[in-house]
């Protein structure tokens, strides 16, 4: 390559003067963005590193004979060899042996061939390996040897995709790990790995033979997942993790429960063998399962395990419960991890230690690119309110989704390609090479612990049976399943490999296998002898009363005034946006005699007093810091410096943390995250606020499968609060309704509280009541139809005594009405904003307090406040009609829920009627004039105003 035969350790020594300056300029651009310089420079900098410092340059003029002369053709060959090395690293995976069945069509891999660059073996042998492979091993002397070795490393049974990782330090580390000589496994580790594979396989075989025709969603074809999880646990626990949080779908779940979570074989066998607990079966004449408990199928259940060494606790392993909605458990587990990592014992933001907990999420190859919740969850990886120091992702890749093949389920080359957008390193590994799979997990674990970021392993295997064991896959994939039936099992493949290497004999392997089979037989016999009925049952949820226990939520006026004073203090030199400052200054006198506390201050006082009780709070939402309607403003911004300040973080009375985070523009993942955080940290009051309640239906799966049913299915308690802005104000179909009717449809078994409030004090007391119920059997989610325009309506403000002496009331009676109960003929029942509008309409009339009318606001819709309404009805002895008034259409809102309940308590001869919008397919009109007309009509008909008479004639 060097024509005068001189050698140099630094190729950049041939550049000096202006040329060296130009090279430095290109190198600076390369550091900022490698693609901003010519491809030739990219390869030169990749091969040779930084150019010689200009200050180090020998400025003494050199005679032409002292200069090194370069052959242009050889220089081009050197650059082309560098391109070849780059492409082997970047695209070697296209030629890798990662598909056990050989199902994937061959890729175009010409860019990995030397001939593509007009390079011969002789050309490459002319280069020292160090020229194209920095830190090449000593046994790789020439460029040809380097190409051969790199192709072996990057096109074997483990393949790497790192080129999309932009951080140079990370990419260099990843490539060095891929290219480092493998330390391999010890004989003891290999023997244990073989035994584990026998356990995984024989467990599935035993279930298949013993419980014929029962679904189990076998792991077979990706058996090595279990030893990979074993390795992950070892790596994370050795790095100090106290919690390992796991999420996965149903395939392979029973095997993971048995071998990773340590669920005894006899307990699992019992779940297959026995009928359900007879206590839970409906009695004769009953229409439902007793206790309000339904349970779930065995392959949806989670588990917990304490790993101990001697008497010392090492770590707690948690596998989250998961419905069949596959990937929706992902954000829930991420929430678990964040909760496990945070110390909430002091004021301010919680103190996070990402080393305390590690997360592994196990995905399906069809679900990973197919379910949008995956992308939403991956987006958490760098967000301050949601990141957890890195999650290890494993795609259990069967190359099938039920009966759908990859060509019909994704548009990307790999199932894992979505992760590239988040710069997550990816390894593809052949599930028939167990040692490669263990190496992949070791790299993933080390990367996560070193860089605190996500890592993905695409475990490429197959599915030995159909989607479940009762499904016949030959009807849709006949050719694939011909290969599957003829394909050797991984335990046999690995046993043969160890035998060939002289490490474990065939007899030893068979002994290991037989020992596993015998243990399963013994467990089955024990189950049959002892009739382990209890082991087959999930614990029964303890139902709560429909009336929350009496709890004092009032706070002394002195304490409220002191807290309010502290909330209005600012750090020295901190400036508040002037317009906002004027608004906040009004709060100075809000607790004075004759003044009112508005909705925003009531919320802040509730948060403050809850923190002073030692209860941590976490609130998130797309605009949570300010709130969609600008009533909260708990994170102040200095318009001059950009600095931020949260008054609750400096509150001297606070004894616990307050976390407030603006969330990404996602509902399902964020709500799932907050639910998971709350389940794992039940002592924390966790709140999710929708930007508009209308958008919460983007998270319908989380609401249906977790929030409303988690207690009934899994005895999983939650006290999560959902704030859903709701109210008809002429803003159209997507800014009017939080779909109250859907929550009331989900309500049952006292599984949640649903409220639609009309006063700041009611909100204050309900928040404090909810905080007091956390960590108790009374804990349940709280769904609040929160206000929009009402936030600033003076009628919603509350006097100071309502905070210092009051309590939450499930039903509020209209002040000034019903004072002559024997004269009342019409009772209006309503909830939320329409109640305030009825009050405003009455005050506008000459007869502001008609004796024939009474109004009661149903502040808590579920559980239904039957006793309070019965008490009101008992006083109205001459009542003729009960009218339910709502602003939602008749097929929405509370009417369909409330109608039968009102009729059940209505006195004989009293009619029950509806007043509201007619049935609609869309929630609201998009025309302001139509909205106003409809709203006025509802109010006029309810109050029998002359206007209504004229309009209806």
Helices and strands as residue ranges (DSSP letters): G 11-14, H 17-32, G 34-36, H 39-48, G 54-56, G 64-66, H 72-91, G 92-95, G 110-112, G 114-117, H 121-125, H 129-132, H 143-154, E 158-161, H 168-179, H 187-210, H 225-238, E 243-248, H 253-259, H 265-273, G 278-280, G 290-292, G 298-300, E 303-309, E 312-319, G 326-328, H 329-341, E 342-343, E 351-352, G 354-356, E 357-364, H 365-370, H 372-378, G 379-382, E 391-397, E 400-401, E 404-405, H 406-409, G 417-422, E 425-430, H 434-451, E 455-460, G 473-475, H 478-486, H 490-500, H 506-530, G 534-536, H 557-567, H 578-585, G 586-589, H 599-612, E 617-621, E 636-637, E 644-645, G 647-649, E 658-662, H 668-680, E 685-689, G 693-699, H 700-701, I 702-707, H 710-714, E 721-723, H 740-746, E 752-755, H 760-773, E 781-784, G 789-792, G 794-796, H 800-804, E 811-813, G 821-823, E 826-830, H 833-843, E 853-858, E 860-862, H 866-875, E 881-889, H 895-905, E 911-917, H 928-943, H 946-952
